[in-house]
Amino acid sequence: MRHRLLVPGAAALSLLLAIPASAADFNPGAPGIGDTYYPESGNGGYDVSHYDLRLKYQPKTDLLEGTATLLATTTQDLSRFNLDFGLKVSEIRINGKKATFAKSGKHELEVTPSAPLEKGKQISVVVRYAGKPSELKIDDFTAWARTPDGAVIAQEPHGSAWWFPSNDHPTDKATYDVSIAVPDGTQALSNGVLASETSKLGWTRYNWRSDKPQATYLTTLAVGKFDITTDKTANGLPVINAVSKDLGANKGSARASIERTTEITEWLEGVFGPYPFNSVGGYVPNVPAGYALETQTRPFYGSKAFDRGTNVSVVVHELAHQWYGDNVSVKDWKDIWVNEGFATYSQWLWSEKEGEGTTQELADWVYSQHPADDPFWTVKPGDPGADKQFDRAVYDRGALTLQALRNKVGDKAFFDILKSWQTENKYGNGSVADFVKFAEKKSGKQLGDFFDTWLFQQSKPAAGAAKRALGAQQAPVAEPKSWKQITATTHDVHEHGHGH
């Protein structure tokens, strides 16, 4: 029998060439994104562009039922990948096909598709789940706070694992649709704008949309009974504020504080440039917590933040984070100074505006309050360590650094740096090293030694250098009027709980 040599035509040849690599060429995505402080946070192998969360929550039992749809793009040839999640999962589908899954580590959900996933492909991941978030403990901690009439999730650096599967790291931002059904008479708040609200068979469904890139830890949910007010800024930006109906003695102070949101946002636009998102506001649930958190578009304020009365300074701090922390987020959690130093300095700028102490007076006060042997100077704001990530020095020495920078480069260059950092890194991430290079480029000055002194040396800057960078201090330095409220925010508020 004779055999004829078959030469494939062009169409057939292209099909042969399109055959994917063998299974041996596909590898699991990394179980962590490689963060310096939290190596298990996030996952490798894919990038999420959108989260669609369809939820149902019963406050009486704390039962949360959910279907999460993640739209993502693979960044390598994947045999399997991880999600960060802790609740019980019943089913996962990838591109419509059932996938297998298993739990590992503290919060890892290992997902194996029915067939390997090629690099550069768009995928949909649907996860069905249910559970009681308050019963989920990771490192003996739950981020889910139950309230007398509902629940709240607002935590840093981690919170999403208690209520939706995600790639839990600030470097993987996405847009969000959060739809949640709660019993009639109960409200549900999340990020962005309320797209719709419907009621059926005893349940009310709220559909929230956040249409700009958002980090997982900045995604929030609050269920309860609230007094809600709406407004618009001068530029037409929707303002949505909410205070729990049963906040008690703190209710008046809380409302008086967050109702300044419109005014503060408009002022901050003059400092940092146009507001970057589709709404703004804040909410104060009945959570007996002293901390606040810059949850995107709608900061969370624990009720204890208002124990001493009206606290406008904390509102300034969290709204400033909408630019420094939310619009431009950390690349690595060691870069926390590019969030907290700037939010604290915004409080100093507000103090100056209100005539309660200039930024220079506040800088001189902070410098004078800590002698050379104070442990305050041993914390490096530029890389404080996971155990000192939210230490008071990150805030106060961090703001002190900015006043020193302002004096070194002059007001024009300084405020240009603050604004252009936002526009040139919009919806992205930045590190301390990135900011140093950026400030050098914008100011035309060599600033490496300067930033090393103020952010990384574990000692108090010498008096001579400090006087050149700060003011020509005159002893004794008087306490600025605004200091007690600022320190209550950056110390007391930020040391109670995990939020900042």
NUGUVO-667853 format. One record per residue (C-alpha): x negated, y negated, z negated; residue number from 1. Coordinates in steps of 0.1 Angstrom, whole numbers, plus 5000, padded with zeros to 4 digits. Layout:
REM NUGUVO-667853
{rec {X, Y, Z}, NUM}
...
This chain:
REM NUGUVO-667853
{rec {5000, 5000, 5000}, 1}
{rec {4986, 4967, 5010}, 2}
{rec {4989, 4936, 4987}, 3}
{rec {4993, 4901, 4999}, 4}
{rec {4976, 4873, 4980}, 5}
{rec {5002, 4849, 4967}, 6}
{rec {4991, 4813, 4967}, 7}
{rec {5015, 4791, 4947}, 8}
{rec {5030, 4761, 4964}, 9}
{rec {5027, 4726, 4949}, 10}
{rec {5060, 4728, 4929}, 11}
{rec {5051, 4762, 4914}, 12}
{rec {5016, 4750, 4906}, 13}
{rec {5029, 4721, 4887}, 14}
{rec {5051, 4744, 4866}, 15}
{rec {5020, 4766, 4858}, 16}
{rec {5001, 4736, 4847}, 17}
{rec {5030, 4724, 4825}, 18}
{rec {5029, 4756, 4804}, 19}
{rec {5022, 4744, 4768}, 20}
{rec {4991, 4754, 4750}, 21}
{rec {4991, 4788, 4732}, 22}
{rec {5005, 4790, 4697}, 23}
{rec {4969, 4792, 4685}, 24}
{rec {4964, 4756, 4696}, 25}
{rec {4993, 4744, 4673}, 26}
{rec {4985, 4736, 4637}, 27}
{rec {5005, 4726, 4606}, 28}
{rec {5008, 4689, 4598}, 29}
{rec {4988, 4677, 4567}, 30}
{rec {5008, 4679, 4535}, 31}
{rec {4996, 4644, 4526}, 32}
{rec {4988, 4613, 4545}, 33}
{rec {4955, 4608, 4528}, 34}
{rec {4963, 4580, 4503}, 35}
{rec {4934, 4573, 4479}, 36}
{rec {4956, 4572, 4448}, 37}
{rec {4984, 4596, 4459}, 38}
{rec {4969, 4622, 4482}, 39}
{rec {5001, 4642, 4483}, 40}
{rec {5022, 4612, 4495}, 41}
{rec {5035, 4612, 4530}, 42}
{rec {5027, 4639, 4556}, 43}
{rec {5007, 4643, 4588}, 44}
{rec {5017, 4652, 4623}, 45}
{rec {5047, 4630, 4630}, 46}
{rec {5059, 4594, 4628}, 47}
{rec {5095, 4586, 4618}, 48}
{rec {5113, 4558, 4637}, 49}
{rec {5148, 4560, 4622}, 50}
{rec {5167, 4575, 4592}, 51}
{rec {5204, 4582, 4594}, 52}
{rec {5217, 4591, 4560}, 53}
{rec {5253, 4603, 4556}, 54}
{rec {5260, 4608, 4519}, 55}
{rec {5288, 4614, 4494}, 56}
{rec {5283, 4608, 4457}, 57}
{rec {5305, 4616, 4427}, 58}
{rec {5294, 4595, 4397}, 59}
{rec {5312, 4617, 4372}, 60}
{rec {5292, 4648, 4380}, 61}
{rec {5261, 4631, 4396}, 62}
{rec {5266, 4654, 4426}, 63}
{rec {5250, 4639, 4458}, 64}
{rec {5257, 4656, 4491}, 65}
{rec {5238, 4646, 4522}, 66}
{rec {5230, 4650, 4558}, 67}
{rec {5199, 4632, 4568}, 68}
{rec {5189, 4628, 4605}, 69}
{rec {5153, 4618, 4611}, 70}
{rec {5142, 4606, 4646}, 71}
{rec {5105, 4610, 4649}, 72}
{rec {5076, 4614, 4674}, 73}
{rec {5050, 4642, 4670}, 74}
{rec {5014, 4629, 4667}, 75}
{rec {4998, 4663, 4672}, 76}
{rec {5007, 4698, 4684}, 77}
{rec {5027, 4711, 4654}, 78}
{rec {5033, 4746, 4643}, 79}
{rec {5051, 4732, 4612}, 80}
{rec {5053, 4700, 4592}, 81}
{rec {5062, 4688, 4557}, 82}
{rec {5089, 4665, 4544}, 83}
{rec {5088, 4649, 4509}, 84}
{rec {5119, 4660, 4491}, 85}
{rec {5131, 4676, 4459}, 86}
{rec {5168, 4685, 4462}, 87}
{rec {5182, 4718, 4473}, 88}
{rec {5184, 4722, 4511}, 89}
{rec {5209, 4744, 4528}, 90}
{rec {5200, 4740, 4565}, 91}
{rec {5175, 4723, 4588}, 92}
{rec {5177, 4719, 4625}, 93}
{rec {5151, 4705, 4649}, 94}
{rec {5164, 4693, 4682}, 95}
{rec {5196, 4712, 4674}, 96}
{rec {5179, 4745, 4667}, 97}
{rec {5178, 4761, 4633}, 98}
{rec {5144, 4759, 4616}, 99}
{rec {5131, 4779, 4586}, 100}
{rec {5119, 4761, 4555}, 101}
{rec {5103, 4766, 4521}, 102}
{rec {5093, 4745, 4491}, 103}
{rec {5058, 4740, 4480}, 104}
{rec {5039, 4718, 4456}, 105}
{rec {5057, 4691, 4436}, 106}
{rec {5079, 4677, 4463}, 107}
{rec {5069, 4693, 4496}, 108}
{rec {5094, 4708, 4520}, 109}
{rec {5076, 4729, 4546}, 110}
{rec {5096, 4731, 4579}, 111}
{rec {5088, 4756, 4606}, 112}
{rec {5106, 4750, 4640}, 113}
{rec {5119, 4778, 4661}, 114}
{rec {5092, 4770, 4686}, 115}
{rec {5060, 4749, 4682}, 116}
{rec {5063, 4712, 4689}, 117}
{rec {5040, 4695, 4714}, 118}
{rec {5022, 4662, 4707}, 119}
{rec {5040, 4631, 4718}, 120}
{rec {5075, 4645, 4719}, 121}
{rec {5105, 4628, 4704}, 122}
{rec {5123, 4651, 4679}, 123}
{rec {5154, 4650, 4658}, 124}
{rec {5154, 4666, 4623}, 125}
{rec {5187, 4672, 4606}, 126}
{rec {5186, 4682, 4569}, 127}
{rec {5217, 4693, 4549}, 128}
{rec {5213, 4692, 4512}, 129}
{rec {5231, 4687, 4478}, 130}
{rec {5221, 4684, 4442}, 131}
{rec {5221, 4663, 4410}, 132}
{rec {5192, 4638, 4414}, 133}
{rec {5190, 4630, 4377}, 134}
{rec {5181, 4666, 4370}, 135}
{rec {5152, 4666, 4395}, 136}
{rec {5119, 4661, 4376}, 137}
{rec {5086, 4654, 4394}, 138}
{rec {5058, 4651, 4369}, 139}
{rec {5084, 4651, 4341}, 140}
{rec {5100, 4620, 4356}, 141}
{rec {5132, 4612, 4374}, 142}
{rec {5135, 4581, 4395}, 143}
{rec {5173, 4584, 4397}, 144}
{rec {5190, 4563, 4370}, 145}
{rec {5226, 4571, 4360}, 146}
{rec {5248, 4542, 4348}, 147}
{rec {5281, 4542, 4331}, 148}
{rec {5299, 4538, 4364}, 149}
{rec {5274, 4552, 4390}, 150}
{rec {5237, 4555, 4397}, 151}
{rec {5207, 4535, 4410}, 152}
{rec {5175, 4545, 4428}, 153}
{rec {5148, 4518, 4430}, 154}
{rec {5112, 4529, 4422}, 155}
{rec {5076, 4523, 4432}, 156}
{rec {5055, 4539, 4445}, 157}
{rec {5079, 4569, 4449}, 158}
{rec {5117, 4572, 4449}, 159}
{rec {5130, 4587, 4481}, 160}
{rec {5123, 4623, 4472}, 161}
{rec {5153, 4622, 4448}, 162}
{rec {5178, 4613, 4475}, 163}
{rec {5166, 4618, 4510}, 164}
{rec {5139, 4638, 4529}, 165}
{rec {5112, 4615, 4543}, 166}
{rec {5076, 4608, 4552}, 167}
{rec {5071, 4590, 4519}, 168}
{rec {5043, 4565, 4525}, 169}
{rec {5043, 4528, 4534}, 170}
{rec {5024, 4534, 4566}, 171}
{rec {5054, 4552, 4582}, 172}
{rec {5081, 4526, 4583}, 173}
{rec {5115, 4531, 4600}, 174}
{rec {5149, 4516, 4605}, 175}
{rec {5178, 4528, 4584}, 176}
{rec {5215, 4536, 4586}, 177}
{rec {5228, 4545, 4551}, 178}
{rec {5264, 4556, 4550}, 179}
{rec {5278, 4567, 4516}, 180}
{rec {5312, 4577, 4504}, 181}
{rec {5321, 4570, 4468}, 182}
{rec {5354, 4572, 4448}, 183}
{rec {5379, 4544, 4455}, 184}
{rec {5373, 4515, 4432}, 185}
{rec {5335, 4521, 4432}, 186}
{rec {5311, 4502, 4454}, 187}
{rec {5279, 4512, 4471}, 188}
{rec {5250, 4489, 4479}, 189}
{rec {5220, 4495, 4501}, 190}
{rec {5196, 4476, 4523}, 191}
{rec {5204, 4452, 4552}, 192}
{rec {5240, 4443, 4562}, 193}
{rec {5273, 4460, 4556}, 194}
{rec {5283, 4472, 4591}, 195}
{rec {5317, 4486, 4580}, 196}
{rec {5338, 4498, 4551}, 197}
{rec {5366, 4523, 4553}, 198}
{rec {5388, 4541, 4528}, 199}
{rec {5404, 4576, 4532}, 200}
{rec {5419, 4602, 4508}, 201}
{rec {5405, 4585, 4477}, 202}
{rec {5371, 4578, 4490}, 203}
{rec {5356, 4546, 4503}, 204}
{rec {5327, 4548, 4528}, 205}
{rec {5301, 4520, 4530}, 206}
{rec {5279, 4518, 4561}, 207}
{rec {5247, 4498, 4556}, 208}
{rec {5222, 4490, 4583}, 209}
{rec {5186, 4478, 4579}, 210}
{rec {5174, 4472, 4615}, 211}
{rec {5137, 4462, 4608}, 212}
{rec {5109, 4486, 4599}, 213}
{rec {5112, 4496, 4562}, 214}
{rec {5090, 4516, 4539}, 215}
{rec {5106, 4546, 4521}, 216}
{rec {5101, 4533, 4486}, 217}
{rec {5118, 4500, 4496}, 218}
{rec {5150, 4518, 4505}, 219}
{rec {5175, 4515, 4477}, 220}
{rec {5210, 4528, 4467}, 221}
{rec {5233, 4515, 4440}, 222}
{rec {5267, 4529, 4431}, 223}
{rec {5289, 4513, 4406}, 224}
{rec {5313, 4484, 4400}, 225}
{rec {5299, 4450, 4409}, 226}
{rec {5309, 4414, 4413}, 227}
{rec {5296, 4406, 4448}, 228}
{rec {5291, 4371, 4463}, 229}
{rec {5282, 4363, 4499}, 230}
{rec {5266, 4333, 4514}, 231}
{rec {5244, 4322, 4543}, 232}
{rec {5211, 4304, 4544}, 233}
{rec {5206, 4272, 4564}, 234}
{rec {5194, 4294, 4593}, 235}
{rec {5225, 4316, 4591}, 236}
{rec {5209, 4345, 4573}, 237}
{rec {5235, 4366, 4554}, 238}
{rec {5230, 4365, 4516}, 239}
{rec {5245, 4393, 4495}, 240}
{rec {5242, 4393, 4457}, 241}
{rec {5257, 4417, 4432}, 242}
{rec {5259, 4419, 4394}, 243}
{rec {5273, 4448, 4375}, 244}
{rec {5308, 4441, 4360}, 245}
{rec {5297, 4456, 4327}, 246}
{rec {5264, 4438, 4322}, 247}
{rec {5275, 4423, 4289}, 248}
{rec {5256, 4394, 4274}, 249}
{rec {5231, 4392, 4302}, 250}
{rec {5257, 4388, 4330}, 251}
{rec {5257, 4350, 4330}, 252}
{rec {5219, 4347, 4330}, 253}
{rec {5215, 4374, 4357}, 254}
{rec {5241, 4357, 4380}, 255}
{rec {5226, 4322, 4374}, 256}
{rec {5192, 4336, 4384}, 257}
{rec {5200, 4356, 4415}, 258}
{rec {5224, 4329, 4428}, 259}
{rec {5192, 4309, 4434}, 260}
{rec {5183, 4334, 4461}, 261}
{rec {5194, 4312, 4491}, 262}
{rec {5174, 4282, 4478}, 263}
{rec {5143, 4302, 4470}, 264}
{rec {5144, 4320, 4504}, 265}
{rec {5146, 4287, 4523}, 266}
{rec {5116, 4274, 4502}, 267}
{rec {5095, 4305, 4508}, 268}
{rec {5101, 4302, 4545}, 269}
{rec {5081, 4269, 4543}, 270}
{rec {5053, 4288, 4526}, 271}
{rec {5051, 4321, 4545}, 272}
{rec {5070, 4314, 4577}, 273}
{rec {5104, 4327, 4590}, 274}
{rec {5122, 4353, 4569}, 275}
{rec {5115, 4387, 4586}, 276}
{rec {5147, 4407, 4580}, 277}
{rec {5185, 4407, 4587}, 278}
{rec {5198, 4398, 4553}, 279}
{rec {5187, 4388, 4518}, 280}
{rec {5200, 4390, 4483}, 281}
{rec {5196, 4408, 4451}, 282}
{rec {5214, 4431, 4427}, 283}
{rec {5215, 4436, 4389}, 284}
{rec {5231, 4470, 4379}, 285}
{rec {5237, 4481, 4344}, 286}
{rec {5203, 4498, 4341}, 287}
{rec {5186, 4492, 4307}, 288}
{rec {5153, 4486, 4324}, 289}
{rec {5129, 4456, 4322}, 290}
{rec {5114, 4461, 4356}, 291}
{rec {5123, 4446, 4390}, 292}
{rec {5114, 4459, 4425}, 293}
{rec {5112, 4442, 4459}, 294}
{rec {5136, 4467, 4476}, 295}
{rec {5138, 4454, 4512}, 296}
{rec {5164, 4426, 4518}, 297}
{rec {5180, 4433, 4484}, 298}
{rec {5156, 4433, 4454}, 299}
{rec {5166, 4453, 4423}, 300}
{rec {5165, 4436, 4389}, 301}
{rec {5168, 4456, 4357}, 302}
{rec {5192, 4440, 4332}, 303}
{rec {5165, 4435, 4306}, 304}
{rec {5147, 4411, 4329}, 305}
{rec {5173, 4386, 4317}, 306}
{rec {5172, 4394, 4279}, 307}
{rec {5157, 4360, 4273}, 308}
{rec {5181, 4341, 4295}, 309}
{rec {5179, 4329, 4331}, 310}
{rec {5148, 4341, 4349}, 311}
{rec {5143, 4324, 4382}, 312}
{rec {5106, 4332, 4382}, 313}
{rec {5113, 4369, 4387}, 314}
{rec {5135, 4361, 4416}, 315}
{rec {5107, 4341, 4432}, 316}
{rec {5083, 4370, 4427}, 317}
{rec {5106, 4397, 4443}, 318}
{rec {5117, 4375, 4472}, 319}
{rec {5080, 4366, 4479}, 320}
{rec {5075, 4403, 4483}, 321}
{rec {5098, 4403, 4513}, 322}
{rec {5068, 4389, 4531}, 323}
{rec {5039, 4402, 4511}, 324}
{rec {5047, 4439, 4505}, 325}
{rec {5077, 4445, 4527}, 326}
{rec {5070, 4428, 4560}, 327}
{rec {5032, 4434, 4557}, 328}
{rec {5028, 4465, 4535}, 329}
{rec {4998, 4482, 4520}, 330}
{rec {4978, 4506, 4541}, 331}
{rec {4968, 4525, 4510}, 332}
{rec {4981, 4521, 4475}, 333}
{rec {4946, 4509, 4464}, 334}
{rec {4954, 4477, 4484}, 335}
{rec {4981, 4467, 4459}, 336}
{rec {4965, 4432, 4456}, 337}
{rec {4979, 4422, 4490}, 338}
{rec {5013, 4427, 4474}, 339}
{rec {5011, 4416, 4438}, 340}
{rec {4985, 4389, 4439}, 341}
{rec {5005, 4370, 4464}, 342}
{rec {5039, 4375, 4448}, 343}
{rec {5024, 4362, 4415}, 344}
{rec {5008, 4332, 4433}, 345}
{rec {5043, 4324, 4447}, 346}
{rec {5055, 4320, 4411}, 347}
{rec {5026, 4295, 4406}, 348}
{rec {5036, 4276, 4437}, 349}
{rec {5072, 4275, 4425}, 350}
{rec {5060, 4262, 4391}, 351}
{rec {5041, 4234, 4409}, 352}
{rec {5072, 4225, 4430}, 353}
{rec {5093, 4224, 4398}, 354}
{rec {5069, 4202, 4380}, 355}
{rec {5062, 4228, 4353}, 356}
{rec {5025, 4233, 4359}, 357}
{rec {5003, 4231, 4390}, 358}
{rec {4987, 4261, 4405}, 359}
{rec {4954, 4246, 4393}, 360}
{rec {4966, 4243, 4358}, 361}
{rec {4978, 4278, 4358}, 362}
{rec {4945, 4291, 4372}, 363}
{rec {4926, 4272, 4346}, 364}
{rec {4949, 4286, 4319}, 365}
{rec {4944, 4322, 4329}, 366}
{rec {4907, 4318, 4332}, 367}
{rec {4904, 4302, 4297}, 368}
{rec {4926, 4329, 4280}, 369}
{rec {4903, 4358, 4287}, 370}
{rec {4868, 4356, 4272}, 371}
{rec {4839, 4374, 4290}, 372}
{rec {4843, 4406, 4268}, 373}
{rec {4881, 4409, 4275}, 374}
{rec {4889, 4442, 4292}, 375}
{rec {4910, 4421, 4316}, 376}
{rec {4878, 4414, 4336}, 377}
{rec {4870, 4451, 4340}, 378}
{rec {4901, 4458, 4362}, 379}
{rec {4893, 4453, 4399}, 380}
{rec {4923, 4438, 4416}, 381}
{rec {4909, 4449, 4450}, 382}
{rec {4909, 4486, 4439}, 383}
{rec {4922, 4489, 4403}, 384}
{rec {4926, 4527, 4402}, 385}
{rec {4959, 4546, 4401}, 386}
{rec {4961, 4543, 4363}, 387}
{rec {4956, 4505, 4365}, 388}
{rec {4975, 4499, 4397}, 389}
{rec {5000, 4476, 4380}, 390}
{rec {4978, 4462, 4353}, 391}
{rec {4983, 4425, 4344}, 392}
{rec {4949, 4417, 4359}, 393}
{rec {4961, 4428, 4394}, 394}
{rec {4988, 4400, 4390}, 395}
{rec {4969, 4373, 4371}, 396}
{rec {4934, 4378, 4383}, 397}
{rec {4949, 4385, 4417}, 398}
{rec {4967, 4351, 4417}, 399}
{rec {4935, 4334, 4403}, 400}
{rec {4916, 4347, 4433}, 401}
{rec {4941, 4330, 4456}, 402}
{rec {4937, 4296, 4438}, 403}
{rec {4899, 4300, 4441}, 404}
{rec {4903, 4308, 4478}, 405}
{rec {4925, 4277, 4483}, 406}
{rec {4899, 4255, 4467}, 407}
{rec {4871, 4271, 4488}, 408}
{rec {4887, 4268, 4522}, 409}
{rec {4910, 4238, 4517}, 410}
{rec {4948, 4236, 4518}, 411}
{rec {4952, 4235, 4556}, 412}
{rec {4932, 4267, 4562}, 413}
{rec {4947, 4284, 4531}, 414}
{rec {4984, 4279, 4540}, 415}
{rec {4976, 4288, 4577}, 416}
{rec {4961, 4321, 4564}, 417}
{rec {4993, 4328, 4543}, 418}
{rec {5016, 4323, 4573}, 419}
{rec {4995, 4338, 4601}, 420}
{rec {4988, 4370, 4581}, 421}
{rec {5026, 4375, 4583}, 422}
{rec {5031, 4368, 4619}, 423}
{rec {5000, 4386, 4632}, 424}
{rec {5008, 4418, 4611}, 425}
{rec {5046, 4416, 4613}, 426}
{rec {5063, 4449, 4603}, 427}
{rec {5029, 4465, 4598}, 428}
{rec {5004, 4472, 4572}, 429}
{rec {4972, 4456, 4559}, 430}
{rec {4944, 4464, 4535}, 431}
{rec {4923, 4442, 4512}, 432}
{rec {4894, 4446, 4536}, 433}
{rec {4917, 4435, 4565}, 434}
{rec {4926, 4404, 4546}, 435}
{rec {4890, 4395, 4538}, 436}
{rec {4882, 4397, 4575}, 437}
{rec {4913, 4378, 4584}, 438}
{rec {4906, 4349, 4560}, 439}
{rec {4870, 4347, 4573}, 440}
{rec {4883, 4344, 4609}, 441}
{rec {4909, 4318, 4601}, 442}
{rec {4887, 4297, 4578}, 443}
{rec {4854, 4300, 4597}, 444}
{rec {4837, 4308, 4564}, 445}
{rec {4817, 4338, 4552}, 446}
{rec {4839, 4351, 4523}, 447}
{rec {4825, 4386, 4515}, 448}
{rec {4806, 4376, 4484}, 449}
{rec {4834, 4353, 4472}, 450}
{rec {4860, 4381, 4474}, 451}
{rec {4836, 4406, 4459}, 452}
{rec {4832, 4383, 4428}, 453}
{rec {4869, 4378, 4423}, 454}
{rec {4884, 4411, 4433}, 455}
{rec {4857, 4438, 4427}, 456}
{rec {4832, 4427, 4400}, 457}
{rec {4840, 4441, 4366}, 458}
{rec {4830, 4409, 4348}, 459}
{rec {4842, 4374, 4344}, 460}
{rec {4830, 4351, 4371}, 461}
{rec {4803, 4328, 4358}, 462}
{rec {4814, 4294, 4345}, 463}
{rec {4794, 4276, 4373}, 464}
{rec {4810, 4297, 4400}, 465}
{rec {4844, 4295, 4384}, 466}
{rec {4843, 4257, 4382}, 467}
{rec {4834, 4254, 4418}, 468}
{rec {4861, 4278, 4428}, 469}
{rec {4887, 4266, 4402}, 470}
{rec {4889, 4232, 4387}, 471}
{rec {4863, 4213, 4367}, 472}
{rec {4879, 4226, 4335}, 473}
{rec {4883, 4203, 4305}, 474}
{rec {4886, 4219, 4271}, 475}
{rec {4909, 4227, 4256}, 476}
{rec {4932, 4238, 4285}, 477}
{rec {4969, 4231, 4279}, 478}
{rec {4994, 4259, 4285}, 479}
{rec {5016, 4250, 4315}, 480}
{rec {5053, 4248, 4308}, 481}
{rec {5061, 4276, 4332}, 482}
{rec {5036, 4301, 4318}, 483}
{rec {5059, 4319, 4293}, 484}
{rec {5084, 4328, 4320}, 485}
{rec {5057, 4337, 4345}, 486}
{rec {5040, 4360, 4320}, 487}
{rec {5073, 4375, 4310}, 488}
{rec {5078, 4385, 4346}, 489}
{rec {5043, 4397, 4356}, 490}
{rec {5036, 4414, 4322}, 491}
{rec {5068, 4424, 4304}, 492}
{rec {5090, 4430, 4335}, 493}
{rec {5063, 4449, 4353}, 494}
{rec {5051, 4470, 4325}, 495}
{rec {5085, 4486, 4318}, 496}
{rec {5092, 4514, 4342}, 497}
{rec {5076, 4522, 4376}, 498}
{rec {5090, 4493, 4396}, 499}
{rec {5070, 4461, 4405}, 500}
